[in-house]
Amino acid sequence: MPRVLIVLGSKSDAPVAKKASDVLKEFGVSSQTVVASAHRTPDRVRELVAGSDAEVFIAIAGLSAALPGAVAAATVRPVIGVPVSGKVNLDSILSIVQMPSGIPVAGVGLDRGDNAALLALQILGLKDEGIMGRLEKHRRDMAEAVERDSEEVGKDVQC
């Protein structure tokens, strides 16, 4: 049973999904990735969500980006929407963040499958101390990397 179900609106969204699945894999959290379109296969979306034991859903879509909302309409479990960049980026962003009252979807930035996975891990970490500990270490590691970068830049850029 995957703890996170990643749903793509189309196969072309796979590179964004890979960012999410790579982060989840790094943290040892199981995930499954499927393709289901809010407009072309709405019954499949509902069936996948209803039949899933996933604790968190990540829905990745571009253009009108209705998929995260369609997933959220089919469950009370957390849904994280990832807008996919394209010719008209604002459409996909607004479709995710402008959900109607009562059906929330968490949104991350364009193509940020990695941030969607980290948010899913934070949600899972509320009940899983192991994940929370790995997230805390991840944050420390990022801070240390910034400090190292600062030292390098300080050496390389002298006035």
C-alpha positions as CSV (number, residue, x, y, z in Angstrom):
1,M,0.0,0.0,0.0
2,P,1.5,3.3,-1.0
3,R,1.4,6.1,1.6
4,V,1.3,8.7,-1.1
5,L,-0.7,8.4,-4.4
6,I,0.7,10.7,-7.2
7,V,-1.9,11.3,-9.9
8,L,-0.9,12.9,-13.2
9,G,-3.3,14.7,-15.5
10,S,-1.2,13.4,-18.4
11,K,1.9,11.4,-19.2
12,S,3.7,14.6,-20.1
13,D,3.6,15.6,-16.4
14,A,5.9,12.6,-15.5
15,P,9.1,14.7,-15.0
16,V,7.3,16.7,-12.2
17,A,6.1,13.4,-10.7
18,K,9.6,12.0,-10.8
19,K,10.8,14.9,-8.6
20,A,8.1,14.0,-6.0
21,S,8.7,10.2,-6.1
22,D,12.5,10.7,-5.8
23,V,12.1,12.8,-2.6
24,L,9.6,10.3,-1.2
25,K,12.0,7.4,-2.0
26,E,14.9,9.3,-0.4
27,F,12.8,9.4,2.8
28,G,11.8,5.7,2.5
29,V,8.1,6.5,2.0
30,S,6.2,4.4,-0.5
31,S,4.3,6.0,-3.4
32,Q,2.5,5.0,-6.5
33,T,2.2,7.1,-9.7
34,V,-0.8,6.9,-12.0
35,V,-2.3,8.9,-14.9
36,A,-6.0,10.0,-14.7
37,S,-7.5,13.1,-16.3
38,A,-10.1,15.1,-14.5
39,H,-11.8,15.8,-17.9
40,R,-11.1,12.8,-20.0
41,T,-11.4,10.1,-17.3
42,P,-13.3,11.5,-14.4
43,D,-14.7,8.1,-13.4
44,R,-11.1,6.8,-13.2
45,V,-10.1,9.6,-10.9
46,R,-12.9,8.9,-8.5
47,E,-12.3,5.1,-8.6
48,L,-8.5,5.6,-8.0
49,V,-9.1,7.9,-5.0
50,A,-11.9,5.9,-3.5
51,G,-10.0,2.6,-3.9
52,S,-6.7,4.0,-2.5
53,D,-5.4,3.6,1.0
54,A,-3.0,6.4,0.5
55,E,-2.7,8.9,3.4
56,V,-1.9,11.8,1.1
57,F,-2.5,12.6,-2.6
58,I,-0.3,14.6,-4.9
59,A,-2.2,15.7,-8.0
60,I,-0.1,17.2,-10.8
61,A,-1.7,19.0,-13.7
62,G,-1.2,21.8,-16.2
63,L,-3.5,24.0,-18.3
64,S,-6.8,24.2,-16.4
65,A,-5.4,22.0,-13.7
66,A,-8.7,20.7,-12.5
67,L,-7.2,17.4,-11.3
68,P,-6.3,18.4,-7.8
69,G,-9.8,19.7,-7.2
70,A,-11.3,16.6,-8.7
71,V,-9.2,14.4,-6.3
72,A,-10.1,16.6,-3.4
73,A,-13.8,16.3,-4.2
74,A,-13.5,12.5,-3.9
75,T,-11.7,12.4,-0.5
76,V,-11.3,14.1,2.9
77,R,-7.6,13.1,3.0
78,P,-5.0,15.8,2.2
79,V,-4.5,16.7,-1.4
80,I,-1.5,18.7,-2.7
81,G,-1.8,20.3,-6.1
82,V,1.2,20.9,-8.3
83,P,0.7,23.2,-11.2
84,V,2.7,22.3,-14.3
85,S,4.3,25.1,-16.3
86,G,3.3,25.7,-19.9
87,K,2.2,28.3,-22.3
88,V,-0.2,29.9,-19.8
89,N,1.2,29.3,-16.3
90,L,-1.3,31.5,-14.4
91,D,-4.3,29.2,-15.4
92,S,-2.8,26.1,-13.7
93,I,-1.8,28.1,-10.6
94,L,-5.2,29.7,-10.1
95,S,-7.0,26.5,-10.8
96,I,-5.3,25.0,-7.8
97,V,-5.2,27.8,-5.3
98,Q,-8.7,29.2,-6.1
99,M,-10.7,26.2,-4.9
100,P,-14.3,26.8,-3.6
101,S,-15.1,26.9,0.0
102,G,-15.1,23.5,1.7
103,I,-12.9,21.6,-0.7
104,P,-9.3,22.7,0.1
105,V,-6.2,21.8,-2.0
106,A,-2.7,22.7,-0.8
107,G,-0.7,24.3,-3.6
108,V,3.0,24.4,-4.3
109,G,4.9,26.3,-7.0
110,L,5.1,25.5,-10.7
111,D,6.7,22.1,-11.4
112,R,7.6,21.8,-7.6
113,G,7.0,18.1,-7.3
114,D,9.9,18.1,-4.8
115,N,8.1,20.6,-2.5
116,A,4.8,18.6,-2.8
117,A,6.7,15.5,-1.6
118,L,8.2,17.4,1.3
119,L,4.8,18.8,2.3
120,A,3.3,15.2,2.1
121,L,6.2,14.1,4.4
122,Q,5.4,16.9,6.8
123,I,1.8,15.7,6.9
124,L,2.8,12.1,7.4
125,G,5.4,13.2,10.0
126,L,2.7,14.4,12.3
127,K,2.1,10.7,13.2
128,D,5.5,9.2,12.3
129,E,8.5,10.3,14.4
130,G,10.9,8.6,12.0
131,I,9.8,10.8,9.1
132,M,9.8,13.9,11.3
133,G,13.4,13.2,12.4
134,R,14.5,12.8,8.8
135,L,12.8,16.0,7.9
136,E,14.6,17.9,10.7
137,K,17.9,16.4,9.5
138,H,17.1,17.4,6.0
139,R,16.5,21.0,7.2
140,R,19.8,21.0,9.1
141,D,21.7,19.7,6.1
142,M,20.2,22.5,3.9
143,A,21.2,25.1,6.4
144,E,24.8,23.7,6.6
145,A,25.0,23.8,2.8
146,V,24.0,27.4,2.8
147,E,26.7,28.2,5.4
148,R,29.3,26.4,3.2
149,D,28.2,28.3,0.2
150,S,28.5,31.6,2.1
151,E,32.1,30.7,3.1
152,E,33.0,29.8,-0.5
153,V,31.5,33.0,-1.9
154,G,33.2,35.0,0.8
155,K,36.6,33.6,-0.2
156,D,35.9,34.0,-4.0
157,V,34.4,37.5,-3.9
158,Q,36.7,40.0,-2.2
159,C,36.4,43.7,-2.5
